[in-house]
């Protein structure tokens, strides 16, 4: 089965690909054992440095 059949093809696919890549980078770098807030702050910093606008803990 082709992996292309499972690719996300929505209008936000580039953004989704970038955001997931950054999330995996943060996860791989920090590893297991960090508090959620530490991971969140690192993820927000890295997403912002990749040009992705982030609102941290946005209230709805």
C-alpha distance matrix in Angstrom:
0.0 3.8 6.5 8.7 7.7 9.4 12.2 15.7 17.2 20.7 23.9 24.2 20.9 22.9 25.3 22.7 21.0 24.5 25.8 22.9 23.4 27.1 26.7 24.8 27.4 30.2 28.7 28.2 31.7 33.6 32.0 33.1 36.6 37.4 38.8 36.7 39.2 38.8 35.0 35.5 38.2 36.1 33.1 35.4 37.0 33.8 32.3 35.7 35.8 32.4 34.0 32.6 35.5 35.7 38.0 38.4 39.0 39.3 41.5 40.6
3.8 0.0 3.8 5.3 5.7 7.8 9.6 13.3 14.5 18.2 21.1 21.5 18.0 19.8 22.4 20.2 18.3 21.7 23.3 20.8 21.0 24.8 24.9 23.1 25.4 28.4 27.4 26.9 30.2 32.3 31.1 32.5 36.0 36.5 37.9 35.7 37.9 37.4 33.6 34.0 36.3 34.2 31.1 33.2 34.7 31.4 29.8 33.0 33.0 29.5 31.0 29.8 32.8 33.3 35.9 36.5 37.4 37.6 40.0 39.1
6.5 3.8 0.0 3.8 5.3 5.5 6.8 10.5 12.4 15.9 18.8 18.6 15.1 16.7 19.1 16.7 14.7 18.2 19.6 17.1 17.3 21.0 21.1 19.3 21.8 24.7 23.7 23.4 26.6 28.7 27.6 29.2 32.6 32.9 34.3 32.1 34.2 33.7 29.9 30.2 32.6 30.4 27.3 29.5 30.9 27.6 26.1 29.4 29.4 26.0 27.6 26.3 29.3 29.7 32.3 32.8 33.8 34.2 36.6 36.0
8.7 5.3 3.8 0.0 3.8 5.3 5.2 8.8 9.6 13.3 16.0 16.4 13.0 14.7 17.6 15.6 13.9 17.4 19.3 17.3 17.7 21.4 21.8 20.6 22.9 25.8 25.3 25.2 28.2 30.4 29.6 31.3 34.6 34.5 35.7 33.2 35.0 34.6 30.9 30.8 33.0 31.0 27.7 29.4 30.9 27.6 25.7 28.7 28.8 25.2 26.4 25.2 28.1 28.9 31.6 32.5 33.6 33.6 36.0 35.2
7.7 5.7 5.3 3.8 0.0 3.8 5.8 8.7 9.6 13.1 16.3 17.0 14.0 16.6 19.0 16.7 15.7 19.5 20.7 18.6 19.7 23.3 23.2 22.2 24.9 27.4 26.6 26.9 30.1 31.9 30.9 32.2 35.4 35.4 36.3 33.7 35.7 35.7 31.9 31.6 34.1 32.4 29.0 30.7 32.5 29.6 27.4 30.5 31.0 27.5 28.4 26.8 29.4 29.9 32.2 33.1 33.8 33.6 35.7 34.6
9.4 7.8 5.5 5.3 3.8 0.0 3.8 6.5 8.8 11.9 15.3 15.2 12.2 14.9 16.8 13.9 13.2 17.0 17.7 15.4 16.8 20.3 19.8 18.9 21.8 24.2 23.2 23.7 27.0 28.5 27.6 28.7 31.8 31.8 32.6 30.0 32.0 32.1 28.3 28.1 30.7 29.1 25.7 27.5 29.5 26.6 24.5 27.7 28.5 25.1 26.2 24.3 26.8 26.9 29.1 29.8 30.4 30.4 32.5 31.5
12.2 9.6 6.8 5.2 5.8 3.8 0.0 3.8 6.1 9.3 12.3 12.0 8.7 11.2 13.4 11.0 10.0 13.8 15.0 13.2 14.4 17.8 17.9 17.3 20.0 22.4 22.0 22.6 25.5 27.3 26.8 28.2 31.3 30.9 31.6 28.9 30.6 30.5 26.8 26.3 28.6 27.0 23.5 25.0 26.8 23.9 21.7 24.7 25.3 21.9 22.8 21.0 23.7 24.2 26.7 27.6 28.6 28.5 30.8 30.0
15.7 13.3 10.5 8.8 8.7 6.5 3.8 0.0 3.8 5.9 9.1 8.7 6.0 9.3 10.9 8.4 8.7 12.4 13.1 12.0 13.9 16.9 16.9 17.1 19.8 21.8 21.6 22.8 25.5 26.9 26.7 28.1 30.8 30.0 30.4 27.4 28.8 29.1 25.4 24.5 26.8 25.5 21.9 22.9 25.1 22.5 19.8 22.6 23.7 20.3 20.8 18.6 20.9 21.4 23.6 24.8 25.7 25.3 27.5 26.5
17.2 14.5 12.4 9.6 9.6 8.8 6.1 3.8 0.0 3.8 6.7 7.9 5.7 9.0 11.2 10.0 10.5 13.8 15.0 14.6 16.3 19.1 19.6 20.1 22.4 24.5 24.7 25.9 28.3 29.9 30.0 31.5 34.1 33.1 33.4 30.3 31.4 31.7 28.2 26.9 28.9 27.8 24.1 24.7 26.7 24.2 21.2 23.6 24.7 21.1 21.0 19.2 21.3 22.3 24.6 26.3 27.4 26.5 28.7 27.5
20.7 18.2 15.9 13.3 13.1 11.9 9.3 5.9 3.8 0.0 3.8 5.3 5.3 8.8 10.0 9.2 11.0 13.7 14.4 14.7 16.9 19.1 19.4 20.7 23.0 24.5 25.0 26.6 28.8 30.0 30.4 31.7 34.0 32.7 32.6 29.2 30.0 30.7 27.4 25.6 27.6 26.9 23.1 23.2 25.5 23.4 20.1 22.1 23.7 20.4 19.7 17.5 19.1 20.1 22.1 24.0 25.0 23.7 25.7 24.3
23.9 21.1 18.8 16.0 16.3 15.3 12.3 9.1 6.7 3.8 0.0 3.8 5.6 7.9 8.8 9.5 11.5 13.3 14.2 15.5 17.4 19.0 19.9 21.6 23.4 24.8 25.8 27.5 29.2 30.6 31.4 32.9 35.1 33.4 33.1 29.8 30.1 30.7 27.6 25.6 27.1 26.5 22.8 22.4 24.4 22.5 19.0 20.5 22.1 18.8 17.6 15.6 17.0 18.5 20.6 23.1 24.4 22.8 25.0 23.7
24.2 21.5 18.6 16.4 17.0 15.2 12.0 8.7 7.9 5.3 3.8 0.0 3.8 5.6 5.3 6.0 8.5 10.0 10.5 12.1 14.1 15.5 16.3 18.2 19.9 21.1 22.3 24.1 25.7 26.9 27.9 29.4 31.5 29.7 29.4 26.1 26.4 26.9 23.8 21.8 23.3 22.7 19.0 18.6 20.7 18.8 15.3 17.0 18.7 15.6 14.6 12.2 13.8 15.1 17.4 19.7 21.2 19.9 22.4 21.5
20.9 18.0 15.1 13.0 14.0 12.2 8.7 6.0 5.7 5.3 5.6 3.8 0.0 3.8 5.5 5.0 6.0 8.6 9.8 10.4 12.0 14.2 15.2 16.4 18.2 20.0 20.9 22.2 24.1 25.7 26.4 28.1 30.5 29.1 29.3 26.2 26.9 27.0 23.6 22.2 23.8 22.6 19.0 19.3 21.1 18.7 15.6 17.8 19.0 15.5 15.4 13.4 15.8 17.0 19.7 21.4 23.0 22.3 24.9 24.3
22.9 19.8 16.7 14.7 16.6 14.9 11.2 9.3 9.0 8.8 7.9 5.6 3.8 0.0 3.8 5.4 5.1 6.2 8.6 10.0 10.6 12.4 14.3 15.5 16.6 18.5 20.0 21.1 22.6 24.5 25.5 27.7 30.1 28.4 28.8 26.0 26.3 26.0 22.7 21.4 22.5 21.0 17.6 17.8 19.0 16.3 13.4 15.4 16.0 12.4 12.3 11.1 14.0 15.8 18.9 20.8 22.9 22.4 25.5 25.3
25.3 22.4 19.1 17.6 19.0 16.8 13.4 10.9 11.2 10.0 8.8 5.3 5.5 3.8 0.0 3.8 5.4 5.1 6.0 8.5 9.8 10.6 12.2 14.3 15.3 16.6 18.3 19.9 21.1 22.5 23.9 25.8 27.8 25.9 26.0 22.9 23.0 22.9 19.9 18.2 19.2 18.1 14.6 14.4 16.0 13.8 10.5 12.4 13.7 10.4 10.1 8.0 10.6 12.1 15.2 17.0 19.2 18.7 21.8 21.9
22.7 20.2 16.7 15.6 16.7 13.9 11.0 8.4 10.0 9.2 9.5 6.0 5.0 5.4 3.8 0.0 3.8 5.5 5.2 6.1 8.4 10.0 10.5 12.2 14.1 15.4 16.4 18.2 19.9 21.1 21.9 23.6 25.8 24.2 24.3 21.3 21.9 22.0 18.7 17.3 19.0 17.9 14.2 14.8 16.8 14.5 11.4 14.2 15.7 12.6 12.9 10.5 12.8 13.3 16.0 17.2 18.8 18.7 21.6 21.5
21.0 18.3 14.7 13.9 15.7 13.2 10.0 8.7 10.5 11.0 11.5 8.5 6.0 5.1 5.4 3.8 0.0 3.8 5.6 5.4 6.1 8.7 10.0 10.7 12.3 14.4 15.4 16.5 18.3 20.2 20.9 22.9 25.5 24.2 24.9 22.3 23.1 22.6 19.1 18.3 19.9 18.0 14.6 15.8 17.2 14.2 11.8 14.8 15.4 12.0 13.2 11.7 14.8 15.5 18.6 19.5 21.4 21.7 24.8 25.0
24.5 21.7 18.2 17.4 19.5 17.0 13.8 12.4 13.8 13.7 13.3 10.0 8.6 6.2 5.1 5.5 3.8 0.0 3.8 5.6 5.1 6.3 8.7 10.0 10.6 12.5 14.3 15.4 16.5 18.4 19.8 22.1 24.5 22.7 23.4 20.9 21.2 20.4 17.2 16.4 17.3 15.3 12.1 13.0 13.8 10.7 8.5 11.3 11.6 8.2 9.7 8.6 12.1 13.0 16.5 17.4 19.9 20.3 23.8 24.5
25.8 23.3 19.6 19.3 20.7 17.7 15.0 13.1 15.0 14.4 14.2 10.5 9.8 8.6 6.0 5.2 5.6 3.8 0.0 3.8 5.4 5.2 6.2 8.7 9.9 10.7 12.3 14.3 15.4 16.6 17.9 19.8 21.9 19.9 20.3 17.5 17.8 17.4 14.2 13.0 14.4 12.9 9.3 10.2 11.9 9.4 6.8 10.2 11.4 8.9 10.2 7.9 10.6 10.5 13.6 14.2 16.4 17.1 20.4 21.3
22.9 20.8 17.1 17.3 18.6 15.4 13.2 12.0 14.6 14.7 15.5 12.1 10.4 10.0 8.5 6.1 5.4 5.6 3.8 0.0 3.8 5.4 5.0 6.2 8.6 9.9 10.4 12.1 14.1 15.4 16.0 17.8 20.3 18.9 19.6 17.1 18.2 17.7 14.0 13.7 15.7 13.8 10.4 12.5 14.2 11.5 9.8 13.5 14.3 11.9 13.8 11.7 14.3 13.8 16.5 16.5 18.1 19.1 22.3 23.0
23.4 21.0 17.3 17.7 19.7 16.8 14.4 13.9 16.3 16.9 17.4 14.1 12.0 10.6 9.8 8.4 6.1 5.1 5.4 3.8 0.0 3.8 5.4 5.3 6.2 8.8 9.9 10.6 12.2 14.3 15.2 17.7 20.4 19.2 20.5 18.4 19.4 18.1 14.6 14.9 16.2 13.6 10.7 13.1 13.8 10.4 9.7 13.2 13.0 10.5 13.2 12.1 15.3 15.3 18.4 18.4 20.5 21.8 25.1 26.1
27.1 24.8 21.0 21.4 23.3 20.3 17.8 16.9 19.1 19.1 19.0 15.5 14.2 12.4 10.6 10.0 8.7 6.3 5.2 5.4 3.8 0.0 3.8 5.4 5.0 6.2 8.6 9.8 10.5 12.2 13.9 16.4 18.6 16.8 18.0 16.0 16.4 14.9 11.7 11.8 12.6 10.0 7.2 9.6 10.1 6.7 6.5 10.1 10.0 8.3 11.3 10.3 13.1 12.8 15.9 15.5 17.9 19.5 23.1 24.6
26.7 24.9 21.1 21.8 23.2 19.8 17.9 16.9 19.6 19.4 19.9 16.3 15.2 14.3 12.2 10.5 10.0 8.7 6.2 5.0 5.4 3.8 0.0 3.8 5.4 5.2 6.2 8.6 9.9 10.7 11.7 13.7 15.9 14.3 15.2 13.0 14.0 13.0 9.4 9.7 11.6 9.4 6.4 9.5 11.0 8.6 8.3 12.1 12.8 11.6 14.1 12.2 14.4 13.1 15.5 14.5 16.2 18.2 21.5 22.9
24.8 23.1 19.3 20.6 22.2 18.9 17.3 17.1 20.1 20.7 21.6 18.2 16.4 15.5 14.3 12.2 10.7 10.0 8.7 6.2 5.3 5.4 3.8 0.0 3.8 5.4 5.0 6.0 8.4 10.0 10.2 12.5 15.4 14.6 16.3 14.8 16.3 14.9 11.2 12.6 14.4 11.7 9.6 13.0 13.9 11.1 11.5 15.2 15.1 13.7 16.7 15.4 17.9 16.8 19.3 18.2 19.8 21.8 25.0 26.4
27.4 25.4 21.8 22.9 24.9 21.8 20.0 19.8 22.4 23.0 23.4 19.9 18.2 16.6 15.3 14.1 12.3 10.6 9.9 8.6 6.2 5.0 5.4 3.8 0.0 3.8 5.5 5.2 6.0 8.6 9.9 13.0 15.6 14.5 16.6 15.5 16.5 14.2 11.1 12.8 13.6 10.3 9.0 12.3 12.2 9.1 10.6 13.9 13.0 12.1 15.5 15.0 17.7 16.9 19.7 18.6 20.7 22.9 26.3 28.1
30.2 28.4 24.7 25.8 27.4 24.2 22.4 21.8 24.5 24.5 24.8 21.1 20.0 18.5 16.6 15.4 14.4 12.5 10.7 9.9 8.8 6.2 5.2 5.4 3.8 0.0 3.8 5.5 5.1 6.0 8.1 10.8 12.8 11.1 12.9 12.0 12.7 10.4 7.3 9.4 10.2 7.0 6.3 10.0 10.1 7.9 9.9 12.9 12.7 12.7 15.8 14.9 16.9 15.4 17.7 16.0 17.9 20.6 23.9 26.0
28.7 27.4 23.7 25.3 26.6 23.2 22.0 21.6 24.7 25.0 25.8 22.3 20.9 20.0 18.3 16.4 15.4 14.3 12.3 10.4 9.9 8.6 6.2 5.0 5.5 3.8 0.0 3.8 5.5 5.5 5.6 7.9 10.6 9.8 12.0 11.2 13.0 11.1 7.8 10.4 12.3 9.7 8.9 12.7 13.4 11.5 13.0 16.3 16.4 16.1 19.1 17.7 19.6 17.8 19.7 17.7 18.9 21.7 24.7 26.6
28.2 26.9 23.4 25.2 26.9 23.7 22.6 22.8 25.9 26.6 27.5 24.1 22.2 21.1 19.9 18.2 16.5 15.4 14.3 12.1 10.6 9.8 8.6 6.0 5.2 5.5 3.8 0.0 3.8 5.8 5.4 8.7 11.9 11.8 14.7 14.5 16.3 13.8 11.0 13.9 15.1 12.0 11.7 15.5 15.5 13.1 15.0 18.2 17.5 17.1 20.5 19.7 22.1 20.7 22.9 21.1 22.6 25.3 28.4 30.3
31.7 30.2 26.6 28.2 30.1 27.0 25.5 25.5 28.3 28.8 29.2 25.7 24.1 22.6 21.1 19.9 18.3 16.5 15.4 14.1 12.2 10.5 9.9 8.4 6.0 5.1 5.5 3.8 0.0 3.8 5.7 9.4 11.7 10.9 13.9 14.3 15.3 12.2 10.1 13.2 13.5 10.1 10.9 14.4 13.6 11.6 14.4 17.0 15.9 16.3 19.7 19.4 21.6 20.2 22.4 20.5 22.3 25.2 28.4 30.7
33.6 32.3 28.7 30.4 31.9 28.5 27.3 26.9 29.9 30.0 30.6 26.9 25.7 24.5 22.5 21.1 20.2 18.4 16.6 15.4 14.3 12.2 10.7 10.0 8.6 6.0 5.5 5.8 3.8 0.0 3.8 6.7 8.2 7.1 10.2 11.1 12.3 9.2 7.6 11.2 11.8 9.0 10.4 13.9 13.6 12.5 15.2 17.7 17.2 18.0 21.1 20.4 21.9 20.0 21.6 19.1 20.5 23.7 26.7 29.1
32.0 31.1 27.6 29.6 30.9 27.6 26.8 26.7 30.0 30.4 31.4 27.9 26.4 25.5 23.9 21.9 20.9 19.8 17.9 16.0 15.2 13.9 11.7 10.2 9.9 8.1 5.6 5.4 5.7 3.8 0.0 3.8 6.7 7.4 10.8 11.8 14.0 11.5 9.6 13.2 14.6 12.3 13.0 16.6 16.9 15.6 17.8 20.6 20.4 20.7 23.9 22.8 24.5 22.4 23.9 21.3 22.2 25.5 28.2 30.4
33.1 32.5 29.2 31.3 32.2 28.7 28.2 28.1 31.5 31.7 32.9 29.4 28.1 27.7 25.8 23.6 22.9 22.1 19.8 17.8 17.7 16.4 13.7 12.5 13.0 10.8 7.9 8.7 9.4 6.7 3.8 0.0 3.8 6.0 9.1 10.5 13.3 11.6 10.1 13.6 15.5 14.0 14.6 18.1 18.9 18.1 20.0 22.8 23.0 23.5 26.3 24.9 26.1 23.7 24.6 21.7 21.9 25.3 27.6 29.8
36.6 36.0 32.6 34.6 35.4 31.8 31.3 30.8 34.1 34.0 35.1 31.5 30.5 30.1 27.8 25.8 25.5 24.5 21.9 20.3 20.4 18.6 15.9 15.4 15.6 12.8 10.6 11.9 11.7 8.2 6.7 3.8 0.0 3.8 6.6 9.1 11.6 10.1 9.9 13.3 14.9 14.1 15.4 18.4 19.2 19.1 21.1 23.6 24.0 25.0 27.6 26.1 26.9 24.1 24.5 21.3 21.2 24.8 26.9 29.3
37.4 36.5 32.9 34.5 35.4 31.8 30.9 30.0 33.1 32.7 33.4 29.7 29.1 28.4 25.9 24.2 24.2 22.7 19.9 18.9 19.2 16.8 14.3 14.6 14.5 11.1 9.8 11.8 10.9 7.1 7.4 6.0 3.8 0.0 3.8 6.4 8.2 6.4 6.7 10.0 11.2 10.8 12.5 15.1 15.8 16.3 18.3 20.5 21.1 22.3 24.8 23.3 23.8 20.9 21.3 18.0 18.2 21.8 24.1 26.7
38.8 37.9 34.3 35.7 36.3 32.6 31.6 30.4 33.4 32.6 33.1 29.4 29.3 28.8 26.0 24.3 24.9 23.4 20.3 19.6 20.5 18.0 15.2 16.3 16.6 12.9 12.0 14.7 13.9 10.2 10.8 9.1 6.6 3.8 0.0 3.8 5.5 5.4 6.6 8.7 10.2 11.1 12.5 14.5 15.8 16.9 18.5 20.3 21.5 23.0 24.9 23.0 22.9 19.7 19.4 15.9 15.5 19.2 21.1 23.9
36.7 35.7 32.1 33.2 33.7 30.0 28.9 27.4 30.3 29.2 29.8 26.1 26.2 26.0 22.9 21.3 22.3 20.9 17.5 17.1 18.4 16.0 13.0 14.8 15.5 12.0 11.2 14.5 14.3 11.1 11.8 10.5 9.1 6.4 3.8 0.0 3.8 5.5 5.2 6.0 8.6 9.9 10.4 12.1 14.2 15.3 16.1 18.1 19.9 21.0 22.5 20.3 20.1 16.7 16.3 12.8 12.2 15.9 17.8 20.4
39.2 37.9 34.2 35.0 35.7 32.0 30.6 28.8 31.4 30.0 30.1 26.4 26.9 26.3 23.0 21.9 23.1 21.2 17.8 18.2 19.4 16.4 14.0 16.3 16.5 12.7 13.0 16.3 15.3 12.3 14.0 13.3 11.6 8.2 5.5 3.8 0.0 3.8 5.4 4.9 6.0 8.5 9.7 10.4 12.2 14.1 15.1 16.3 18.2 19.9 21.1 19.1 18.4 15.0 14.3 10.6 10.5 14.3 16.4 19.5
38.8 37.4 33.7 34.6 35.7 32.1 30.5 29.1 31.7 30.7 30.7 26.9 27.0 26.0 22.9 22.0 22.6 20.4 17.4 17.7 18.1 14.9 13.0 14.9 14.2 10.4 11.1 13.8 12.2 9.2 11.5 11.6 10.1 6.4 5.4 5.5 3.8 0.0 3.8 5.4 5.3 6.2 8.6 10.0 10.7 12.3 14.2 15.5 16.6 18.5 20.3 18.8 18.7 15.7 15.9 12.6 13.3 17.0 19.6 22.6
35.0 33.6 29.9 30.9 31.9 28.3 26.8 25.4 28.2 27.4 27.6 23.8 23.6 22.7 19.9 18.7 19.1 17.2 14.2 14.0 14.6 11.7 9.4 11.2 11.1 7.3 7.8 11.0 10.1 7.6 9.6 10.1 9.9 6.7 6.6 5.2 5.4 3.8 0.0 3.8 5.5 5.2 6.0 8.6 9.9 10.5 12.0 14.1 15.3 16.4 18.4 16.7 17.1 14.3 15.0 12.0 13.0 16.4 19.2 21.9
35.5 34.0 30.2 30.8 31.6 28.1 26.3 24.5 26.9 25.6 25.6 21.8 22.2 21.4 18.2 17.3 18.3 16.4 13.0 13.7 14.9 11.8 9.7 12.6 12.8 9.4 10.4 13.9 13.2 11.2 13.2 13.6 13.3 10.0 8.7 6.0 4.9 5.4 3.8 0.0 3.8 5.5 5.1 6.1 8.6 9.9 10.4 12.1 14.2 15.3 16.6 14.5 14.2 11.1 11.3 8.3 9.3 12.7 15.6 18.3
38.2 36.3 32.6 33.0 34.1 30.7 28.6 26.8 28.9 27.6 27.1 23.3 23.8 22.5 19.2 19.0 19.9 17.3 14.4 15.7 16.2 12.6 11.6 14.4 13.6 10.2 12.3 15.1 13.5 11.8 14.6 15.5 14.9 11.2 10.2 8.6 6.0 5.3 5.5 3.8 0.0 3.8 5.5 5.1 6.2 8.6 9.9 10.6 12.3 14.4 15.6 14.1 13.6 10.8 11.3 8.4 10.5 13.6 16.8 19.8
36.1 34.2 30.4 31.0 32.4 29.1 27.0 25.5 27.8 26.9 26.5 22.7 22.6 21.0 18.1 17.9 18.0 15.3 12.9 13.8 13.6 10.0 9.4 11.7 10.3 7.0 9.7 12.0 10.1 9.0 12.3 14.0 14.1 10.8 11.1 9.9 8.5 6.2 5.2 5.5 3.8 0.0 3.8 5.5 5.1 6.1 8.5 9.9 10.5 12.4 14.4 13.5 14.0 11.9 13.4 11.2 13.6 16.5 19.9 22.6
33.1 31.1 27.3 27.7 29.0 25.7 23.5 21.9 24.1 23.1 22.8 19.0 19.0 17.6 14.6 14.2 14.6 12.1 9.3 10.4 10.7 7.2 6.4 9.6 9.0 6.3 8.9 11.7 10.9 10.4 13.0 14.6 15.4 12.5 12.5 10.4 9.7 8.6 6.0 5.1 5.5 3.8 0.0 3.8 5.4 5.1 6.0 8.4 9.8 10.6 12.5 10.8 11.7 9.6 11.5 9.9 12.3 14.8 18.3 20.6
35.4 33.2 29.5 29.4 30.7 27.5 25.0 22.9 24.7 23.2 22.4 18.6 19.3 17.8 14.4 14.8 15.8 13.0 10.2 12.5 13.1 9.6 9.5 13.0 12.3 10.0 12.7 15.5 14.4 13.9 16.6 18.1 18.4 15.1 14.5 12.1 10.4 10.0 8.6 6.1 5.1 5.5 3.8 0.0 3.8 5.5 5.2 6.1 8.6 10.0 10.8 9.0 8.8 6.5 8.3 7.1 10.3 12.3 16.0 18.5
37.0 34.7 30.9 30.9 32.5 29.5 26.8 25.1 26.7 25.5 24.4 20.7 21.1 19.0 16.0 16.8 17.2 13.8 11.9 14.2 13.8 10.1 11.0 13.9 12.2 10.1 13.4 15.5 13.6 13.6 16.9 18.9 19.2 15.8 15.8 14.2 12.2 10.7 9.9 8.6 6.2 5.1 5.4 3.8 0.0 3.8 5.6 5.2 6.2 8.8 10.1 9.7 10.1 8.9 11.1 10.2 13.6 15.6 19.2 21.9
33.8 31.4 27.6 27.6 29.6 26.6 23.9 22.5 24.2 23.4 22.5 18.8 18.7 16.3 13.8 14.5 14.2 10.7 9.4 11.5 10.4 6.7 8.6 11.1 9.1 7.9 11.5 13.1 11.6 12.5 15.6 18.1 19.1 16.3 16.9 15.3 14.1 12.3 10.5 9.9 8.6 6.1 5.1 5.5 3.8 0.0 3.8 5.4 5.0 6.3 8.8 8.8 10.5 10.1 13.0 12.5 15.8 17.6 21.3 23.6
32.3 29.8 26.1 25.7 27.4 24.5 21.7 19.8 21.2 20.1 19.0 15.3 15.6 13.4 10.5 11.4 11.8 8.5 6.8 9.8 9.7 6.5 8.3 11.5 10.6 9.9 13.0 15.0 14.4 15.2 17.8 20.0 21.1 18.3 18.5 16.1 15.1 14.2 12.0 10.4 9.9 8.5 6.0 5.2 5.6 3.8 0.0 3.8 5.5 5.1 6.6 5.3 7.3 7.2 10.6 11.0 14.3 15.4 19.2 21.1
35.7 33.0 29.4 28.7 30.5 27.7 24.7 22.6 23.6 22.1 20.5 17.0 17.8 15.4 12.4 14.2 14.8 11.3 10.2 13.5 13.2 10.1 12.1 15.2 13.9 12.9 16.3 18.2 17.0 17.7 20.6 22.8 23.6 20.5 20.3 18.1 16.3 15.5 14.1 12.1 10.6 9.9 8.4 6.1 5.2 5.4 3.8 0.0 3.8 5.3 5.1 5.0 5.8 6.6 9.9 10.9 14.6 15.4 19.2 21.2
35.8 33.0 29.4 28.8 31.0 28.5 25.3 23.7 24.7 23.7 22.1 18.7 19.0 16.0 13.7 15.7 15.4 11.6 11.4 14.3 13.0 10.0 12.8 15.1 13.0 12.7 16.4 17.5 15.9 17.2 20.4 23.0 24.0 21.1 21.5 19.9 18.2 16.6 15.3 14.2 12.3 10.5 9.8 8.6 6.2 5.0 5.5 3.8 0.0 3.8 5.4 7.3 9.2 10.4 13.7 14.4 18.1 19.1 22.9 25.0
32.4 29.5 26.0 25.2 27.5 25.1 21.9 20.3 21.1 20.4 18.8 15.6 15.5 12.4 10.4 12.6 12.0 8.2 8.9 11.9 10.5 8.3 11.6 13.7 12.1 12.7 16.1 17.1 16.3 18.0 20.7 23.5 25.0 22.3 23.0 21.0 19.9 18.5 16.4 15.3 14.4 12.4 10.6 10.0 8.8 6.3 5.1 5.3 3.8 0.0 3.8 5.7 8.9 10.7 14.4 15.5 19.0 19.7 23.5 25.1
34.0 31.0 27.6 26.4 28.4 26.2 22.8 20.8 21.0 19.7 17.6 14.6 15.4 12.3 10.1 12.9 13.2 9.7 10.2 13.8 13.2 11.3 14.1 16.7 15.5 15.8 19.1 20.5 19.7 21.1 23.9 26.3 27.6 24.8 24.9 22.5 21.1 20.3 18.4 16.6 15.6 14.4 12.5 10.8 10.1 8.8 6.6 5.1 5.4 3.8 0.0 3.8 6.4 9.3 12.9 14.9 18.4 18.4 22.1 23.5
32.6 29.8 26.3 25.2 26.8 24.3 21.0 18.6 19.2 17.5 15.6 12.2 13.4 11.1 8.0 10.5 11.7 8.6 7.9 11.7 12.1 10.3 12.2 15.4 15.0 14.9 17.7 19.7 19.4 20.4 22.8 24.9 26.1 23.3 23.0 20.3 19.1 18.8 16.7 14.5 14.1 13.5 10.8 9.0 9.7 8.8 5.3 5.0 7.3 5.7 3.8 0.0 3.8 6.3 10.0 12.1 15.3 15.2 18.8 20.0
35.5 32.8 29.3 28.1 29.4 26.8 23.7 20.9 21.3 19.1 17.0 13.8 15.8 14.0 10.6 12.8 14.8 12.1 10.6 14.3 15.3 13.1 14.4 17.9 17.7 16.9 19.6 22.1 21.6 21.9 24.5 26.1 26.9 23.8 22.9 20.1 18.4 18.7 17.1 14.2 13.6 14.0 11.7 8.8 10.1 10.5 7.3 5.8 9.2 8.9 6.4 3.8 0.0 3.8 7.0 9.7 13.0 12.4 15.9 17.2
35.7 33.3 29.7 28.9 29.9 26.9 24.2 21.4 22.3 20.1 18.5 15.1 17.0 15.8 12.1 13.3 15.5 13.0 10.5 13.8 15.3 12.8 13.1 16.8 16.9 15.4 17.8 20.7 20.2 20.0 22.4 23.7 24.1 20.9 19.7 16.7 15.0 15.7 14.3 11.1 10.8 11.9 9.6 6.5 8.9 10.1 7.2 6.6 10.4 10.7 9.3 6.3 3.8 0.0 3.8 6.0 9.3 9.2 12.9 14.7
38.0 35.9 32.3 31.6 32.2 29.1 26.7 23.6 24.6 22.1 20.6 17.4 19.7 18.9 15.2 16.0 18.6 16.5 13.6 16.5 18.4 15.9 15.5 19.3 19.7 17.7 19.7 22.9 22.4 21.6 23.9 24.6 24.5 21.3 19.4 16.3 14.3 15.9 15.0 11.3 11.3 13.4 11.5 8.3 11.1 13.0 10.6 9.9 13.7 14.4 12.9 10.0 7.0 3.8 0.0 3.8 6.5 5.7 9.4 11.5
38.4 36.5 32.8 32.5 33.1 29.8 27.6 24.8 26.3 24.0 23.1 19.7 21.4 20.8 17.0 17.2 19.5 17.4 14.2 16.5 18.4 15.5 14.5 18.2 18.6 16.0 17.7 21.1 20.5 19.1 21.3 21.7 21.3 18.0 15.9 12.8 10.6 12.6 12.0 8.3 8.4 11.2 9.9 7.1 10.2 12.5 11.0 10.9 14.4 15.5 14.9 12.1 9.7 6.0 3.8 0.0 3.8 5.5 9.1 12.0
39.0 37.4 33.8 33.6 33.8 30.4 28.6 25.7 27.4 25.0 24.4 21.2 23.0 22.9 19.2 18.8 21.4 19.9 16.4 18.1 20.5 17.9 16.2 19.8 20.7 17.9 18.9 22.6 22.3 20.5 22.2 21.9 21.2 18.2 15.5 12.2 10.5 13.3 13.0 9.3 10.5 13.6 12.3 10.3 13.6 15.8 14.3 14.6 18.1 19.0 18.4 15.3 13.0 9.3 6.5 3.8 0.0 3.8 6.4 9.5
39.3 37.6 34.2 33.6 33.6 30.4 28.5 25.3 26.5 23.7 22.8 19.9 22.3 22.4 18.7 18.7 21.7 20.3 17.1 19.1 21.8 19.5 18.2 21.8 22.9 20.6 21.7 25.3 25.2 23.7 25.5 25.3 24.8 21.8 19.2 15.9 14.3 17.0 16.4 12.7 13.6 16.5 14.8 12.3 15.6 17.6 15.4 15.4 19.1 19.7 18.4 15.2 12.4 9.2 5.7 5.5 3.8 0.0 3.8 6.5
41.5 40.0 36.6 36.0 35.7 32.5 30.8 27.5 28.7 25.7 25.0 22.4 24.9 25.5 21.8 21.6 24.8 23.8 20.4 22.3 25.1 23.1 21.5 25.0 26.3 23.9 24.7 28.4 28.4 26.7 28.2 27.6 26.9 24.1 21.1 17.8 16.4 19.6 19.2 15.6 16.8 19.9 18.3 16.0 19.2 21.3 19.2 19.2 22.9 23.5 22.1 18.8 15.9 12.9 9.4 9.1 6.4 3.8 0.0 3.8
40.6 39.1 36.0 35.2 34.6 31.5 30.0 26.5 27.5 24.3 23.7 21.5 24.3 25.3 21.9 21.5 25.0 24.5 21.3 23.0 26.1 24.6 22.9 26.4 28.1 26.0 26.6 30.3 30.7 29.1 30.4 29.8 29.3 26.7 23.9 20.4 19.5 22.6 21.9 18.3 19.8 22.6 20.6 18.5 21.9 23.6 21.1 21.2 25.0 25.1 23.5 20.0 17.2 14.7 11.5 12.0 9.5 6.5 3.8 0.0
